Amino acid sequence: MSSRPTFGTVKRVTAILIAIAVVLAAGIVVGQAPVIFGVDDDPAASITFEDQESDGVSVVVDEVTLSDGGFVVITDGNEEPLAVSSYLEDGTHENVTVESEENETDLVGQLTATVHQDTTGDETFTHYETDGEEDQPYLEDGYPVSDTASVTPDDDEAVSDSFVVESMTAPESATTNETIAVVAEVRNPTEFGQQQVVEFRLNGTVLERQILELDGGEDRESSFEVDLSGTPPGTQPIGVYTDDDGEVGEIDLEFHADPSVTVVEADTEEVTVDVATPEDGFVAIEDDDEVLGTSDELEAGEHENVSVAFDEDVSVDEDDELTAVVYEGDPEDVDAAEPVEHEDEPVEETFTIADVGTADEDEDEENGNDDESEDE
């Protein structure tokens, strides 16, 4: 009997090898599917948090969707969270109840619900314990995925002697350096006279506070003169609050100046600029898109004599064409920062050290010549 493989055997072996190759290739294609088909596998989330009444112990998030699971964190503008949900698996969840720890009755006012990831994978929220290193918020366009709601006390749960805010009158828009007038109608619903604190808040932060004294059943206007200096531009929630009541609205804040950067002094060690920026960020000095140095972090607003030192390993000539650029972001993470734009153009100024220096020297020379003329 011949020991050579038959033609049928060869065909079967060849078919098996082809099948194995097809399976391996399919596995590779599946593994590369996000790249091949353009699927974005970055963590994504959305949230809807509507205005509501609350017993002060819990709030309800109408809907939250998480691609990788995580948590919903409730805050009121301060650093520490008021409440954190239990772990939520990936997918869409409706009517999520979030309770304050130890049933503390503090979930009222202007509250923000933010969606956080579970980066540790242990289904335990550790964002604040790790100083923000773990369980970071989901991001959309670089901002945390969140929603803000006005939470007022249930009538059954409200403290019976709290003043009531009947109405609030405030401008719909302003600039970030204005002082605005806000008027609230406040009523004492009880039969006896008393004093209570009435507060004006912008984005959860108390900007003005006053003590109001009302007789039983009396209502009166409470007026606030609110300085908006230092507040960020954009649509911001505002409200007037008493102990257990409040009236909320929104105001559109426009940055009070055109964003700009002006080089006022320069030498081969550092550059000094004046800058106006509507965003928290910094100023960078660049040469052909290479960052040569950055300023310290700047808050939104106008700043004079901001120093930008060149990095230690940088060497520049007086005739090098340099650019001062205003960025939004962290100077410690330049790659993640974005240039601030005004009228669809980056906020920047191109210069040479020689030009800036020459302007100063000319001024000195003129002053010197004038002095010589006077001496003569």
Buried (B, 14 or more C-beta within 10 A) or exposed (E): EEEEEEEEEEEEEEEEEEEEEEEEEEEEEEEEEEEEEEEEEEBBBBBEBEEBBBBBBBBBBBBBBBBBBBBBBBBBBEEEBBBBBEEBEBEEBEEBEBBBEEEEBBBBBBBBBBBBBBBBEEEEBBBBEEEEEBBBBBBBEEEBBBBBBBBBBEEEBBEEBBBBBEEBBBEEEBBBBBEBEBEBBBBBBBEEEBEBEBBBBBBBEEBBEEEBEBEEEEBBEBEBEBEBEEBBBBEBBBBBBBBBBBBBBBBEBEBBBEBBBEBBBBBBEBBBBBBBBBBBBBBBBBEEEEBBBBBEEBEBBBBEEBBBBBEEEBEBEBEBEBBBBBBBBBBEEBEEBEBBEBEEEBBBBEBBBBBBBEBEEEEEEEEEEEEEEEEE
